[in-house]
Amino acid sequence: MNKMKLKKVGSILLIVIGALALIIELGSSQKNYYIQSTGIICLMLGLFLVNSGLSSRTAQEEDMYQTDVEEEE
């Protein structure tokens, strides 16, 4: 398995684990703050990994603008 696919699967797994931990703790009568903290950390880490892999929209627009200008010349 290549590194990018492993990173994507890992980040999605972190998001799912974090979301499940938070949903389970919302429904329980006895609150465990360690599980809530772990759920938040997993969720935020997974979202960070997904977001760091995305390129910015302005960079894509600049690349498209440069190719349009080069084609016109």
C-alpha positions in Angstrom: 0.0 0.0 0.0 1.4 3.4 -0.9 2.0 6.1 1.7 -0.7 8.5 0.5 -3.4 5.9 0.6 -2.3 4.8 4.1 -2.4 8.4 5.3 -5.9 8.9 3.9 -7.2 5.7 5.5 -5.5 6.6 8.8 -7.0 10.1 8.8 -10.5 8.8 8.0 -10.1 6.2 10.8 -9.1 8.9 13.3 -12.2 11.0 12.3 -14.5 8.1 12.7 -13.0 7.0 16.1 -13.2 10.6 17.4 -16.7 11.1 16.2 -17.9 7.8 17.7 -16.2 8.5 21.1 -17.9 11.9 21.3 -21.3 10.5 20.2 -21.1 7.7 22.8 -20.2 10.1 25.5 -23.0 12.4 24.6 -25.5 9.7 25.3 -24.0 8.3 28.5 -25.2 9.4 31.9 -21.8 9.1 33.5 -19.4 11.5 31.7 -15.8 10.4 31.2 -13.7 13.4 30.3 -10.7 11.3 29.3 -12.8 9.7 26.5 -14.2 13.1 25.5 -10.7 14.5 25.3 -9.4 11.6 23.3 -12.4 11.9 20.9 -11.7 15.6 20.3 -8.0 15.0 19.8 -8.6 12.1 17.3 -11.2 14.1 15.5 -9.1 17.3 15.2 -5.9 15.3 14.2 -7.9 13.5 11.5 -9.3 16.7 10.2 -5.9 18.3 10.2 -4.4 15.5 8.2 -7.2 15.7 5.6 -6.9 19.4 5.4 -3.1 19.4 5.1 -3.3 17.2 2.0 -5.6 19.5 0.1 -4.1 22.3 -2.0 -5.4 25.8 -1.7 -8.0 27.1 -4.1 -6.0 30.3 -4.9 -3.0 28.3 -6.0 -5.1 26.3 -8.4 -6.7 29.5 -9.8 -3.2 31.1 -10.3 -2.0 28.0 -12.1 -5.1 28.1 -14.4 -4.5 31.9 -15.0 -0.8 31.3 -15.9 -1.7 28.5 -18.4 -4.4 30.8 -20.0 -1.9 33.6 -20.4 0.7 31.2 -21.9 -1.8 29.9 -24.4 -2.7 33.4 -25.5 1.0 34.3 -26.2 
